[in-house]
Structures are given as C-alpha cells and as structure tokens.
Amino acid sequence: MKFITVDSYEKLSRQAANIIAAQVISKPKSILGLATGSSPIGTYKELAKKCDAGELDFSDVTSVNLDEYVGLPVENDQSYRYFMNTNLFEHINIDINRTNVPNGCAADLEKEGADYDALIESLGGIDLQLLGIGLDGHIGFNEPDDVFTKGTHVVTLDPSTIEANARFFASEDEVPRKAITMGMGAIMQAKKVLLIANGKNKKDIVMQSFYGPITPKVPASILQLHPDVTVIYSEN
C-alpha cells in the first residue's frame, strides 16, 4: 500500500488525476472504475482540463461506475448517471456508449447485478478503480455488515450514509433508502485501486480501514489485502 498525505483538496485532486492520466496514457483502452460523491469532483475537473489541453485521450476508454440509487431515473439530477455525465463525461472525449452505471430502475435488480458483474468480467476486469470512503467505512455502497458481499447487489443504506447524502437533496426524506452497488469481488479484482479521502472527519475511518483489523464492519478494511492500493488523504 502506498499512502500519500497532502495539505489541500486541490493537491489531492491533481495527484489523483495524474495517477488516472498515467493509467490512460500507458493503456489507452483502459477499463476505469469510477466513483461519485463530493471527493472525486476535483479529480474529474483536473482530468477534463488535461483532455481539453490535448494531454489526455479518453476515446478508447471504457468506464464502469460503482453504484446507483434505486428508483432514481437517469434524468434525476441526483442520480449517479446524471452526476457522471455533468461532472466528467460531458467534458471529455469518452464514447458515452462505453460508460456504464448500474440501472437502479431495472425491473429485476438481482438480474441487473448479475448482468453488471458479467459485463465487468467480459471487459477483462477493471484496470484502475477509483474509490472514496464513507464515514462508516463504506466503499461504493458496501455498508458495514456481517460479511463482505462479492457480487453487485442491492443494499439498504446506513442511517449515517443517508444523513451524509442529505446535503445533496432538498431534505433527508428525499434521499433514497436503497442503492445497487458493485460488490467487493470486482473491486478487489481491479488491478489497481486508488482511494481518495479529504477532511479531518475522515481521518479516523481512514486509520481504521488501513491500520485496524480487517472486518466487514469496516468495509474498506478489505483493501489491506489488495496488492496495489494507493491512498491519497488531505485533512483540508
């Protein structure tokens, strides 16, 4: 594991973007695992700048996102498909047909999960997986549990996750209670993992995740078993 501490969110974003850019430059047909939430927004802005400057070409890249809320249509401005389109995909030269987000409105969510895992497998797995981390240690929407769940599955969101995400909605009551998320199998099979975390409130969970016991009660702790993890952390 490589642990990088920086002193600002801007530096975190630039460092993360440089790592992702290096992956795309070294393998133009990279399969990128992407994340949503507030943490990667700066990273996506930096990648868009590089693309706009002609330094980076996403035309052969395929992306697979970690998760999506259950029941939110893609047009909803809080859906993760909408987030990805507006924060990254519309600003780079990626083929939108090669961007993948789980369908939280699928009629059969269990089948959607199995199909999503089959898609990732058909692509040969993920080359680089970008992750954030929740205050409860969740990665994707893999919440604290008694077991690590391997496949893409539906989860009931932890109250702390609902509270944390309420800032994006008009009220906490509007936050969906369920999500569909990539499981630990595809994440752990990614060739490289890049986890970013910022804010003093994330310090304790980052320490628990990477220097505490490996337990499904702290989902991110499973990353201690991954052979190629980079963590970038900023208190600010």
GULUM-496692 format. One record per residue (C-alpha): residue number from 1; y, x, z; residue in one letter. Coordinates in steps of 0.05 Angstrom, whole numbers. Layout:
+-----+--------+--------+--------+--------+
! num !      Y !      X !      Z ! residu !
+-----+--------+--------+--------+--------+
! NUM !      Y !      X !      Z !      A !
...
+-----+--------+--------+--------+--------+
//
This chain:
+-----+--------+--------+--------+--------+
! num !      Y !      X !      Z ! residu !
+-----+--------+--------+--------+--------+
!   1 !      0 !      0 !      0 !      M !
!   2 !     70 !     23 !    -17 !      K !
!   3 !    124 !     -3 !     30 !      F !
!   4 !    197 !      4 !      6 !      I !
!   5 !    256 !    -14 !     51 !      T !
!   6 !    324 !    -23 !     20 !      V !
!   7 !    391 !    -44 !     51 !      D !
!   8 !    411 !   -102 !      7 !      S !
!   9 !    383 !   -160 !    -32 !      Y !
!  10 !    416 !   -132 !    -95 !      E !
!  11 !    377 !    -67 !    -88 !      K !
!  12 !    313 !   -105 !    -74 !      L !
!  13 !    324 !   -146 !   -137 !      S !
!  14 !    338 !    -85 !   -180 !      R !
!  15 !    278 !    -47 !   -153 !      Q !
!  16 !    231 !   -106 !   -164 !      A !
!  17 !    259 !   -117 !   -235 !      A !
!  18 !    247 !    -43 !   -251 !      N !
!  19 !    174 !    -48 !   -230 !      I !
!  20 !    163 !   -110 !   -272 !      I !
!  21 !    200 !    -79 !   -330 !      A !
!  22 !    157 !    -17 !   -326 !      A !
!  23 !     95 !    -61 !   -329 !      Q !
!  24 !    120 !    -98 !   -392 !      V !
!  25 !    142 !    -33 !   -426 !      I !
!  26 !     75 !      0 !   -412 !      S !
!  27 !     36 !    -61 !   -434 !      K !
!  28 !     76 !   -108 !   -479 !      P !
!  29 !     21 !   -161 !   -477 !      K !
!  30 !     22 !   -163 !   -401 !      S !
!  31 !     -1 !   -224 !   -361 !      I !
!  32 !     52 !   -234 !   -308 !      L !
!  33 !     41 !   -276 !   -247 !      G !
!  34 !    108 !   -306 !   -226 !      L !
!  35 !    136 !   -337 !   -164 !      A !
!  36 !    191 !   -387 !   -146 !      T !
!  37 !    237 !   -396 !    -86 !      G !
!  38 !    301 !   -361 !    -68 !      S !
!  39 !    272 !   -290 !    -63 !      S !
!  40 !    259 !   -276 !   -137 !      P !
!  41 !    323 !   -306 !   -165 !      I !
!  42 !    359 !   -238 !   -164 !      G !
!  43 !    299 !   -204 !   -195 !      T !
!  44 !    299 !   -255 !   -252 !      Y !
!  45 !    373 !   -244 !   -264 !      K !
!  46 !    361 !   -169 !   -269 !      E !
!  47 !    304 !   -179 !   -319 !      L !
!  48 !    348 !   -225 !   -361 !      A !
!  49 !    402 !   -171 !   -362 !      K !
!  50 !    352 !   -120 !   -387 !      K !
!  51 !    327 !   -167 !   -440 !      C !
!  52 !    398 !   -184 !   -463 !      D !
!  53 !    414 !   -110 !   -467 !      A !
!  54 !    354 !    -98 !   -512 !      G !
!  55 !    318 !    -57 !   -459 !      E !
!  56 !    261 !   -105 !   -450 !      L !
!  57 !    219 !   -148 !   -497 !      D !
!  58 !    180 !   -208 !   -470 !      F !
!  59 !    158 !   -234 !   -538 !      S !
!  60 !     85 !   -216 !   -526 !      D !
!  61 !     83 !   -231 !   -451 !      V !
!  62 !     43 !   -289 !   -421 !      T !
!  63 !     62 !   -316 !   -353 !      S !
!  64 !     24 !   -356 !   -301 !      V !
!  65 !     61 !   -386 !   -242 !      N !
!  66 !     34 !   -392 !   -173 !      L !
!  67 !     46 !   -464 !   -157 !      D !
!  68 !     79 !   -531 !   -167 !      E !
!  69 !     97 !   -591 !   -124 !      Y !
!  70 !     50 !   -650 !   -130 !      V !
!  71 !     84 !   -711 !   -160 !      G !
!  72 !    148 !   -679 !   -187 !      L !
!  73 !    155 !   -686 !   -262 !      P !
!  74 !    176 !   -624 !   -300 !      V !
!  75 !    245 !   -655 !   -314 !      E !
!  76 !    260 !   -659 !   -240 !      N !
!  77 !    309 !   -605 !   -221 !      D !
!  78 !    267 !   -586 !   -161 !      Q !
!  79 !    202 !   -577 !   -199 !      S !
!  80 !    180 !   -506 !   -206 !      Y !
!  81 !    173 !   -513 !   -282 !      R !
!  82 !    248 !   -531 !   -283 !      Y !
!  83 !    263 !   -473 !   -237 !      F !
!  84 !    228 !   -423 !   -281 !      M !
!  85 !    260 !   -450 !   -345 !      N !
!  86 !    330 !   -447 !   -317 !      T !
!  87 !    325 !   -382 !   -277 !      N !
!  88 !    285 !   -340 !   -325 !      L !
!  89 !    252 !   -368 !   -387 !      F !
!  90 !    316 !   -393 !   -420 !      E !
!  91 !    347 !   -324 !   -411 !      H !
!  92 !    293 !   -280 !   -441 !      I !
!  93 !    256 !   -278 !   -507 !      N !
!  94 !    190 !   -304 !   -480 !      I !
!  95 !    150 !   -355 !   -520 !      D !
!  96 !    155 !   -418 !   -477 !      I !
!  97 !     85 !   -438 !   -501 !      N !
!  98 !     58 !   -376 !   -466 !      R !
!  99 !     88 !   -395 !   -399 !      T !
! 100 !     42 !   -432 !   -353 !      N !
! 101 !     55 !   -472 !   -290 !      V !
! 102 !      4 !   -516 !   -255 !      P !
! 103 !     13 !   -590 !   -271 !      N !
! 104 !     29 !   -625 !   -206 !      G !
! 105 !     28 !   -692 !   -241 !      C !
! 106 !    -42 !   -685 !   -270 !      A !
! 107 !    -85 !   -747 !   -263 !      A !
! 108 !   -142 !   -705 !   -237 !      D !
! 109 !   -114 !   -649 !   -194 !      L !
! 110 !   -182 !   -619 !   -178 !      E !
! 111 !   -196 !   -612 !   -253 !      K !
! 112 !   -125 !   -584 !   -262 !      E !
! 113 !   -141 !   -530 !   -211 !      G !
! 114 !   -207 !   -512 !   -244 !      A !
! 115 !   -174 !   -511 !   -313 !      D !
! 116 !   -118 !   -466 !   -287 !      Y !
! 117 !   -168 !   -416 !   -259 !      D !
! 118 !   -206 !   -417 !   -325 !      A !
! 119 !   -141 !   -403 !   -362 !      L !
! 120 !   -126 !   -342 !   -319 !      I !
! 121 !   -197 !   -317 !   -329 !      E !
! 122 !   -192 !   -327 !   -404 !      S !
! 123 !   -129 !   -284 !   -404 !      L !
! 124 !   -167 !   -228 !   -371 !      G !
! 125 !   -133 !   -238 !   -304 !      G !
! 126 !    -63 !   -221 !   -281 !      I !
! 127 !    -34 !   -152 !   -293 !      D !
! 128 !     22 !   -157 !   -242 !      L !
! 129 !     31 !   -214 !   -191 !      Q !
! 130 !    100 !   -224 !   -161 !      L !
! 131 !    100 !   -256 !    -92 !      L !
! 132 !    148 !   -280 !    -40 !      G !
! 133 !    127 !   -295 !     31 !      I !
! 134 !    139 !   -355 !     76 !      G !
! 135 !    159 !   -353 !    149 !      L !
! 136 !     88 !   -374 !    165 !      D !
! 137 !     59 !   -320 !    121 !      G !
! 138 !     42 !   -364 !     62 !      H !
! 139 !     37 !   -334 !     -8 !      I !
! 140 !     41 !   -384 !    -65 !      G !
! 141 !     30 !   -447 !    -24 !      F !
! 142 !    -31 !   -419 !     11 !      N !
! 143 !    -14 !   -443 !     81 !      E !
! 144 !    -44 !   -418 !    147 !      P !
! 145 !   -116 !   -444 !    151 !      D !
! 146 !   -184 !   -430 !    179 !      D !
! 147 !   -207 !   -399 !    113 !      V !
! 148 !   -180 !   -364 !     52 !      F !
! 149 !   -187 !   -412 !     -7 !      T !
! 150 !   -208 !   -377 !    -71 !      K !
! 151 !   -190 !   -425 !   -127 !      G !
! 152 !   -128 !   -464 !   -148 !      T !
! 153 !   -125 !   -524 !   -102 !      H !
! 154 !    -82 !   -578 !    -72 !      V !
! 155 !    -52 !   -564 !     -4 !      V !
! 156 !    -14 !   -604 !     48 !      T !
! 157 !     49 !   -566 !     63 !      L !
! 158 !     60 !   -539 !    132 !      D !
! 159 !    119 !   -572 !    170 !      P !
! 160 !    154 !   -504 !    172 !      S !
! 161 !    149 !   -499 !     96 !      T !
! 162 !    177 !   -569 !     87 !      I !
! 163 !    234 !   -553 !    134 !      E !
! 164 !    248 !   -487 !     98 !      A !
! 165 !    248 !   -520 !     29 !      N !
! 166 !    291 !   -579 !     51 !      A !
! 167 !    354 !   -539 !     34 !      R !
! 168 !    337 !   -549 !    -40 !      F !
! 169 !    334 !   -625 !    -33 !      F !
! 170 !    383 !   -679 !    -13 !      A !
! 171 !    343 !   -689 !     51 !      S !
! 172 !    279 !   -666 !     84 !      E !
! 173 !    248 !   -734 !     68 !      D !
! 174 !    252 !   -718 !     -6 !      E !
! 175 !    210 !   -654 !     -1 !      V !
! 176 !    140 !   -667 !    -29 !      P !
! 177 !     85 !   -662 !     23 !      R !
! 178 !     33 !   -633 !    -24 !      K !
! 179 !     30 !   -577 !    -76 !      A !
! 180 !    -20 !   -547 !   -123 !      I !
! 181 !    -26 !   -472 !   -115 !      T !
! 182 !    -64 !   -413 !   -143 !      M !
! 183 !   -116 !   -392 !    -93 !      G !
! 184 !   -130 !   -324 !    -64 !      M !
! 185 !   -181 !   -307 !   -118 !      G !
! 186 !   -133 !   -298 !   -176 !      A !
! 187 !    -81 !   -265 !   -131 !      I !
! 188 !   -130 !   -214 !   -103 !      M !
! 189 !   -159 !   -200 !   -172 !      Q !
! 190 !    -90 !   -183 !   -200 !      A !
! 191 !    -87 !   -110 !   -220 !      K !
! 192 !    -21 !   -100 !   -183 !      K !
! 193 !     15 !   -141 !   -130 !      V !
! 194 !     90 !   -138 !   -117 !      L !
! 195 !    114 !   -175 !    -55 !      L !
! 196 !    189 !   -182 !    -41 !      I !
! 197 !    220 !   -206 !     24 !      A !
! 198 !    291 !   -207 !     48 !      N !
! 199 !    326 !   -228 !    111 !      G !
! 200 !    318 !   -209 !    184 !      K !
! 201 !    279 !   -274 !    195 !      N !
! 202 !    224 !   -247 !    150 !      K !
! 203 !    215 !   -181 !    188 !      K !
! 204 !    164 !   -207 !    239 !      D !
! 205 !    119 !   -242 !    188 !      I !
! 206 !    121 !   -181 !    142 !      V !
! 207 !     99 !   -137 !    200 !      M !
! 208 !     44 !   -187 !    220 !      Q !
! 209 !     20 !   -191 !    148 !      S !
! 210 !     14 !   -117 !    134 !      F !
! 211 !      4 !    -86 !    202 !      Y !
! 212 !    -32 !   -141 !    240 !      G !
! 213 !   -103 !   -168 !    236 !      P !
! 214 !   -129 !   -197 !    171 !      I !
! 215 !   -134 !   -272 !    184 !      T !
! 216 !   -126 !   -337 !    144 !      P !
! 217 !    -77 !   -357 !    199 !      K !
! 218 !    -30 !   -307 !    166 !      V !
! 219 !    -48 !   -316 !     93 !      P !
! 220 !    -10 !   -256 !     66 !      A !
! 221 !    -52 !   -210 !    111 !      S !
! 222 !   -108 !   -212 !     59 !      I !
! 223 !    -64 !   -167 !     16 !      L !
! 224 !    -83 !   -109 !     63 !      Q !
! 225 !   -149 !   -110 !     24 !      L !
! 226 !   -116 !   -104 !    -44 !      H !
! 227 !   -118 !    -34 !    -76 !      P !
! 228 !    -49 !    -35 !   -107 !      D !
! 229 !      6 !    -71 !    -68 !      V !
! 230 !     80 !    -55 !    -66 !      T !
! 231 !    123 !    -89 !    -14 !      V !
! 232 !    199 !    -87 !    -20 !      I !
! 233 !    237 !   -110 !     41 !      Y !
! 234 !    311 !   -117 !     58 !      S !
! 235 !    339 !   -143 !    123 !      E !
! 236 !    402 !   -166 !     86 !      N !
+-----+--------+--------+--------+--------+
//
